[in-house]
């Protein structure tokens, strides 16, 4: 898990030093991913929800648990993250999204 976060951080730093506009867009994407994808991946985020609201569904926690897990599915989606990162791309952008998803997906980021 730590290795994956280091890869993600290295990717972000590379993107952040490119230029100001790119830094703003990619910095926002990175901040959003780190803040909303608790634990750095869907599985960790889901476990956090289960620890907070209980792993079994009952009438008292069903809405909160479903909302939390749904938030994990959205926030930890690397395709969404890469699409946001691509918005800041200024050159050689045609394959940026595919390469981002491929590299991060193979590294296990977001899982």
Protein Blocks (a to p, Z undefined) as FASTA:
>chain_A
ZZmmmmmmmmmmmmmmmpmmlmmmmmmmmmmmmmmmghhiaklmmmmmmmmnopadcfkl
mmmmmmmmmmmmmmmmmklmmmmmmmmpcghklmmmmmmmmmmmmnopoZZ
